[in-house]
Structures are given as structure tokens and as C-alpha cells.
Amino acid sequence: MSDATEDAMTRTARELLETATGELAPDPRSNPLVPLIARGEADRAVLAALALEQSWVIPADRRAFLHLADRAGPEPAAYFTALAEGEELAARHLAVFGAACGVDRARADAYTPLPGCQSYPAYVAWLALNAEPSDVVLALTVNFSAWGGYCATIAKALRAHYGFGDEACAFFDFFAEPSPDLDRMATEAVQTALEEGRLNQNRAHRYARLLQAYEAMFWTALV
């Protein structure tokens, strides 16, 4: 493949990801909790529940990403491996956030997670078992755009309204920060799938819409 052809394909993959992210952006009204946190109106018990629910989500997603990496070709595998490594780091940050919310081992052990919150990781696990990994790359990239925005808002509000320090906010700071390396890996994975005819855009968009719906259920369940 010539450099010109490869550059054109890269642009096509990048444009595909950007277009899908724009078209499938969630309705702002689908998340009732983040605006409450942004205004400092969410109870601290809700913040604790957020930490507890995420303590179930993060390890589940990590295992799902590792399984996707095992099933995928080299480019998607690099993307999913990076996601799994990120979840491992996020888990350490989450423990600090949970402690700042008053979550200790006894409280965590006694907590029963909410079905509405755990529908998202359950679907990610379904994708890990059943979906074409390249389609999942596109779907997750769309979803992560909204998730990153939510985390940026929460991190700012925790400092402004709840008196949380940088260590307690690190979980949300981590996901709020753009990751050029992850964006590059996603683009390369989509590019390769396009070249090899493995990307089903309709199916990937369907996965993305369902991820967005399950994410909305997560936030709504906590209100």
C-alpha cells in the first residue's frame, strides 16, 4: 500500500470515528445525576453509591477488554490491552475516591449493586463474547466521548462543592483527560478493519446506541 493510500484510509477511519461520535452523542437529558453533582446538589450518599457501583464496573470491564484483546487481531488487541491497563490504574484511583466518600471494606462487602448500574458492564461482557472486536472499537470510542465529559464535570464539581482534593478526584481526572495514544490505536484498528472488510458500521452503531442507553440507565439508577 502506498503512503498516499494509507494516509487516505487513515483519514477515512478518523472521519468515521468522528462522524459516529457526533451522530450518536447522548441526549443531555439522559443523565440526571451529573447536573446535580455539578451544582453541588447531590447527596454525599449518592457519591458513595457511585464509588461502590464503579467498584463493580471497573474490574468487569477490565476482564471484558482482556477477552476482546485475546479474540482480536494485532491492532484491536493493542487498543483493548491499553483499555484493560487503564482500568487497572483507574481501580487504584477509585479506592481513594471511595475512601473520601466514607466507603470502607465493611460497607463495600454489605453493598448490593443496582441492576440499572450493572447493565452497562453486563453488555460490555456480552460484546466481549459475541461481537466482532473491530465493531466494538467504534462503539466504545463513541461511548467514551460522553463518559469523558461526565468525568470532567464531576471532577470540577467535587473540588468546588464537596471539598475533595486531587487524590480523591484522580479517578475522574484520569478518564476526563484525552488520550492521544488511545485515539491513535482506535483509528489504526478501524483502519485495518476497513481495509480487510471486517467493519460492519450498522452493527457498530447499534452497539454504540445500546452502550449509550445502558450508560444512561447507570446514571438514572443512582438518582
Residue pairs with C-beta under 8 A, 6 or more apart in sequence:
1 9
1 195
9 191
9 194
9 195
10 187
10 188
10 191
12 191
12 194
13 187
13 188
13 190
13 191
13 194
14 187
16 138
16 190
16 194
16 201
17 138
17 141
17 142
17 186
17 187
17 190
20 138
20 141
20 142
20 201
20 204
20 205
20 208
21 141
21 142
21 145
23 205
24 142
24 205
24 208
24 209
24 212
25 145
25 146
26 146
26 212
26 215
26 216
30 212
30 216
30 219
30 220
31 150
31 215
31 216
31 219
31 220
32 219
32 220
32 223
33 42
33 46
33 50
33 219
33 220
33 222
33 223
34 150
34 153
34 154
34 219
36 42
36 46
36 223
37 47
37 153
37 154
37 157
37 158
37 161
38 153
38 154
38 156
38 157
39 157
39 161
40 157
40 160
40 161
40 162
44 101
44 102
44 162
46 222
46 223
47 101
47 158
47 162
48 98
48 101
48 102
48 103
48 107
49 114
49 222
50 101
50 222
51 94
51 97
51 98
51 101
51 103
52 98
52 103
52 107
52 108
52 111
52 113
53 113
53 114
53 117
53 118
53 218
53 222
54 94
54 171
55 91
55 94
55 98
55 108
56 113
56 117
56 118
56 121
57 117
57 118
57 120
57 121
57 218
58 87
58 90
58 91
58 94
59 87
59 91
60 121
60 122
60 124
60 125
61 83
61 87
61 121
61 124
62 84
62 87
62 88
62 91
63 125
63 128
64 121
64 124
64 125
64 127
64 128
65 80
65 81
65 83
65 84
65 87
65 128
66 80
66 81
66 84
67 128
67 129
68 76
68 80
68 127
68 128
68 133
68 136
69 76
69 77
69 80
69 81
69 84
70 77
71 128
71 133
72 79
72 80
72 133
72 134
72 189
73 133
73 134
73 192
75 185
75 188
75 189
75 191
75 192
76 133
76 134
76 136
76 137
76 189
76 192
76 193
77 133
78 185
78 188
78 189
79 137
79 182
79 185
79 186
79 188
79 189
80 133
80 137
82 181
82 182
82 185
83 140
83 182
86 174
86 179
86 182
89 174
90 171
90 174
90 175
93 170
93 171
93 173
93 174
94 171
96 167
96 168
96 170
96 171
97 164
97 168
97 169
97 170
97 171
97 172
98 108
99 168
100 164
100 165
100 168
114 221
114 222
115 221
116 217
116 218
116 220
116 221
117 217
117 218
117 221
117 222
119 214
119 217
119 218
120 211
120 214
120 215
120 217
120 218
122 214
123 210
123 211
123 214
124 211
127 136
127 139
127 207
128 136
131 139
131 203
131 207
132 198
132 199
132 200
132 203
133 189
134 189
134 190
134 192
134 193
134 198
134 199
134 204
135 193
135 199
135 200
135 203
135 204
135 207
136 204
136 207
137 186
137 189
137 190
137 193
138 186
138 190
138 199
138 201
138 204
138 205
138 207
138 208
139 204
139 205
139 207
139 208
139 211
140 211
141 183
141 186
142 208
142 211
142 212
143 208
143 211
143 212
143 215
146 212
146 215
147 175
147 215
148 175
148 176
148 177
148 178
149 176
150 219
151 171
151 172
151 173
151 174
151 175
151 176
152 172
152 176
154 172
155 169
155 172
155 173
155 176
158 164
158 168
158 169
158 172
159 165
159 169
166 173
190 199
193 199
